[in-house]
Amino acid sequence: MRLQFWYSKGVKQWHWTLHTRHYAPKGQNYYHTSGSGTDVREVMDKVATEVEHLVEESKSTLSKIREA
């Protein structure tokens, strides 16, 4: 998983991008998303929520495969 996080002075916003192959949803080779906001804590929370969701989806898919 690759996460990039930076501040853009021109627009006064924090930006992030996330790219992953390992945690890509079933049927996809990779997953990419991005976002931005003015409050660093809110932006970091969005990133954390996205990562948690991808990890949980991956765990759920593995559990279903093992049960089959």
C-alpha positions, 0 to 999 in steps of 0.5 A, a space after each residue: 500500500 502506498 500513501 502520499 500525503 502533502 500540503 498545498 500552500 496555493 489552495 491551503 489544503 492537505 491532499 492524499 492519494 492511496 494506491 494498493 494492489 494487496 488490498 484491492 477489492 475482489 475482481 480488481 487488480 489495484 485500487 486507487 483513491 484520493 482526497 483533500 481538506 483544510 483540517 489535517 486531523 479530518 483528512 488523516 481520519 478520512 485516510 484511516 477510515 479508508 485503510 481500515 475499510 480496505 483491510 476489513 474487506 480483505 479479511 472478510 474475503 479471506 474468511 469466505 474463501 477459507 469457509 468454502 
